[in-house]
Amino acid sequence: AMMSLICLIVLVAASSNVNCYNVTLYSKADWKGKTLDIVSESCENVPDWLLATDGGVSGVWTNYICVILYTNFNCTGSELIMRTDTLSHETFHLVGFDNRAKSVSSCKTNQDGTMTEYTPLFICALLTFGNFCFTVSRWRKKQPQFNPHLPLPPIPSCEEHIHGFIEPHSTNARFDK
């Protein structure tokens, strides 16, 4: 029953369709210049006013989420995937993408609404669940087997505990030194 619950939680988490993202686009490198904050669940085009400022988008702050920048409007064309561990969030000229971004979306959705990271996320969830099951089974094998129907060990008598300190059945009790 517990494994079924864990499996259900993993599958729900893997198939969740929360695609909201929050990014800040910058017209100059090093997070400078004019800015545009985008909070959305779908593909967003970069407005003309930002494209006309300093040549276009030269940096992005991803707020620790994965986003994709596209060279064309409506999330088409060449892509630059900006994960949280990607270098050059602040300076696109280092990766050859300076002033090329025309649209942006979450890594989880394409322009047609299909999820781009659904398969890797699902595989990761399955592998995590598999590792959990493997660890639990190995742990159970290493645990000593407990049989609730075996009797408890006998309790030692008082004489066994004090043998050597008090002579049993003696009227003249004395302590050994």
N, C-alpha and C positions, 0 to 999 in steps of 0.2 A: 504494500500500500504506500509506503514511504517512497519507494523508488518510482512508482507511478506518478506521485505528486511532483517529485523532482523532475521527472521527464516532462511533465506537462508545463512546469515553470520554464524549463529550458526552451521548449518549443514555442511557447508564447513570447518569450524574450527574443528568440531568433526571428520570429515572424512579425514583430511589432512594426508598425508603419509610421513611426514618428520621424518625420523628415525635416523638422524645423531647424533652421540654421540662423546664425547671427554673425555677420562679418562686417568689417570696416575696410573700405577701399581707400587708398591714398593716391593722390596725383603725383607725388614725388617719392623718391626712395627714402629709406630710413624712417618710415612712418611720418612723413612730413607733407605739407601742402594741403590742398583741399581734401575733405573727407566725405564719404558717403557711407552711412550705416544702413545695412540691409538686414531685415528680419523677415524671413519668408519660409514657405514650405515648398516652393517650386522654383523653376528657373526664373531668373530676373535679368533683364537687360541693363547694361550700364547706361545711364542717361547721357544724352548728347552734351550737356553742360560739363560733365566730368571728362568725357572724351576730348572736349575742346580745351580743357584746362591742363597746361603743362604737358600736352601730348597724350594724355590718357592715364590709365592705371599703372602705377609703378611699384605698388606695395599693397599688402593686405594684412590685416590682423584677423585671425580665424577664430578667436575666442575658444581655442582648444578643441575645435571640431574639424572634420575633414570637409573641404569644399573643392569644387572643380571650377576653374576659370576656362572659358572658351574663347577662341579667336573670332567667332562670328556671333551674331545675335541669335536668340532663341536656343541657346546651349547647343550649338553645332560648331563644326570645325575642329581644329586642333585643341587638345586639352592640356591643361596644367593642373595636376592633382596636388592640392596643398593639404597634406596631412599635418597633424600637430608636430610631428618630428621632422618635417621637411625643412631643408635649409632654404634660405633666401625668401622668407615671408616678407621681409622688409625691403628687399632689393631685387626686383625682377630681372634687371639687366645681367645679373650673374647666371641666370638660367635661360637667357635669350627670350624672355617673355615681356620685356619692358614695353609699355604702351600698346600691347596687343589684345588685352582682355576686353571683350565686348559683352559678355554675359557670365553669370555665375549660378551655380546650383549646389545643393548638398551632394556629397558623394553617394548618397543613398538613392538618388533619382536622376534619370536622364530626362531629356526634353519630352519624351513620350510617356513619362510617368513610371517607367519600369525601374526596379531597384537595381543598382549596379553592384552593390556589395551584399546582396542577399545570399548568394551562394557561399562566398567566403565566411560570412557571419554564421550561416547554418552549419558549415563544415567545422568551424571553430567550436560552436556549441556542442556538436556531436562528439568531437574529440575530447572536449572538456568533460562531458558526461561519461564517455568511455573511460577516461583516466580516473574519474571518480569511482566508477564501478570496479575497475581493476584494483585500485587502492583499497577499497572496502573489502573486496574478496581476499586480497593478500593479508590484510589486517586480521580478518576473521580466521584465516588458516593459522596465523601465528599465535592466536589467543589460546590459552589452555582450555580444554573442553571441560565444561561444567555439567555435571549430572545432578539434577535436583533430587533424584531418588536415592542417592547414596546416603548412608547414615553419617552423622557427624563423628569426628574422632572422639574417643572416650576422654572424659575429664579426669585428670589425675586425682587420686585420693589425697586427703590431707596428710596422711602418713608419708606418702611419697615425697611431698614437698618439704616436710620437716625432718626427714630421715637424715641423720648426721648432726642435727642441732639438738633435737630432743630424742632421748631413747624411747622408742615406742613401747607401750604397755609397761612402763616403769613408774613406780610410785615416787622414786627419787629422781626427778627431772633435773638435768644439769646441761649446761651449754658447753660445747666443745670449744677449745681455744685454738 
